[in-house]
Amino acid sequence: MNDFADLTPIKIGKLDAARRQLLSAIRIYFANGDPVSIHTLAAAAFEILDDLDNHGADTGTMFDHTEKYIKPGYIDTFRKVLRRPQNFFKHADQDPENTLEFYPSAAAAMIWAASEKYYELAKDDCLELAAFQTWLMIRNRDILLEPYRQQVERSGLSTDFTRDMRPQYFEKFSIAYARSNQKTFR
């Protein structure tokens, strides 16, 4: 039987779709995968989560409260670097010959924005989200506001992992995460 012959549907809610996209983006990120694919998946998840927020609590997203996380000198750049690629990777109807100067680090920032909103809506603190949030704090201590920098310092997390060592970091984090949650694995 070929893949196209399986007509068994699965039911997926909007929050589940966003979760699947976000966790896939994080897994690709930690495998040092393609930043365009990562950004596209994270942006798709973010859009769903933003829409769900607008139909629910309407507390806003990281884009609405950037000053809560990031030092003032970085806010405008942060917003621009994320939004432009999000639209560029989705559409070609008005600018089919255009090119984009894309910063691969924008993919990580888009994951961050989506993961913050996902956690707020779902209260689901799974391995991938915890690993990514911790990685982000370790790797970006210099642009985070004081409470987040202090959290990294208190945790004793290693800052020795370089950007290219994401797979190794994820493996070590996964082991530590499983040990800290052993009660749930029994």
N, C-alpha and C positions, 0 to 999 in steps of 0.2 A: 504494500500500500504506500502511495507517495504522500508527501506532506500536504498537498492540496486536497486530498480526498478525505482528510479528517475534518468532519463538519461538526465536531463536538464543541459547543461554545463554552466559554467561561464567563462568569459574571464578575465585573470589576467596577467598584465604586470609584468616585473621583479621588478620594483620599488615598485609596490603594494604588491607583494609577500614578499619583504623584510620588508615593513611597517607592514604587518599583523603579520609576525613572530616576529618582534621587539616589537610591541605593546602587543602581547600576552605574550612575555617574561617579559615585564615590569609589566603587570597585575598579572602574576603568582608570580613575585618577591614581589610585594606589598601585596600579599595574604599569604606571608611566605610559598610559595610552594616549590616544589622539585628543588634544585639547579642544578641537572644534566639536568633536562628538560629545565630550564631557560637558562643554558649555551648553550645547544644544539640549542635551538631556536635562541638565540642571535648570535651564531656563524654562523648559516645558513644564517641569515639576513646579517651578516657582509661579508660573502663570496660573496653574490650577489652584495652588495654595492661596495665591493672592485673591482669586475669584471666590474661593471658599470663605476666606476671611471677610470679603466684602458682603457676602450673604449671611454672615454670622456675627461674630463679635466686633468686626471692623476695627481692629486695634492697629491696623497698618502693618507695613512690612519694614524691613531694614532700610529700604530706600526712603521711607517716611521718617525714620528715626536714626539716621546715620550718625548723628552727633552723639548718640548714646554709646556708640562702639568705637568710633574712629576720631582721631585728633582733627581739629578744624582744618589744618592745611592740606589734608588728604581727601576731604569729603567730595569736592567737585570732581576730582579725577576719578575717584572710586565710582561715582554714579555714571560718568561718561563711558568709562572703560567697560562697564557691564551692559548697559542698555544698547549701545550701538551694535555690537556683535549679535546680540539676541535677535534683533530684527534682520540684520544682514543675512544670517544663516537660515532664516525662514522664508524670505521673499526674494523674488527676482523680477517681479512684475513691472516695477518702475525704473530699475537700474540694472539691467541684465549684464552690462559691460563693466560695472563698477568693481573695484577691489577694496579691500579693507586692510588696514594696518591693525592686526590683531595681536594683543598681548596674551600669551598663554596663561599668565597668572590670573586673567579675568575668569577663567574656568573655575578656579578655586574660590574666587570671590562669589561667583554665582552659586556654587554649592553652599557656601556659607549662608547666603541670603535665603536660599530655599530651605536649608536645614533648620535655621532659626524659626521660620514660620511653621515648618512641619512639626517641630517639637512643640511649639505653642498650641497647635491645633490637635495633635494626636497624643501628646505626652508619651511618645514611644522613644525610649532611649536605647536604641539597639547598638550593636557592635560598630557598624559602619559610621553611624552618626557620632558616637563617642570617640572613635578613632580620629575622625576628621576634625572634630572640634578641638581635640587635644593637639593634633598636628598643627592646626592653624595657630593656636596660641603659642606653641613652641617656636614655630618658624617666623612669627610676625610680632614678636614682643615689642619691637620698637615703635609700631604704629598704633598699638592698642592703648586704651585708656588705663589708668592706674589699677582699678579693681581687677581687670583681666590679667594685667602683668603680674600682679601680686598672686593671683591664682596659680599661674604657671610656676612662680618661684616657690610657693608653698607646696606644690605637688611634688617637687623634686624631679620632674620629668627631664630627661636628657635632651640637650640641645645639640648633640653631636651628629644627629642625622642630617645629611645634606638633602637637597631637593631630589637628587638622583637615587636616594636611598629609601624612597617611599615604599617599595615592596618589602624591604627588610623591616622598616618601622611597623608596617601593618601586620606583618607576621608576629613580631614581638609584642605589639599591642594586643593582638588577638589572644595570645597565650595568657597575658596578664589579665585581660578582661574575663576570659573563661575561668581563671583561678579565683578572681574576685566575685564571680557569680556562680560558683560551684553548686550552691544550694538549688539554683533553678535548673541545673542539668541532671539532677538525680531523679 
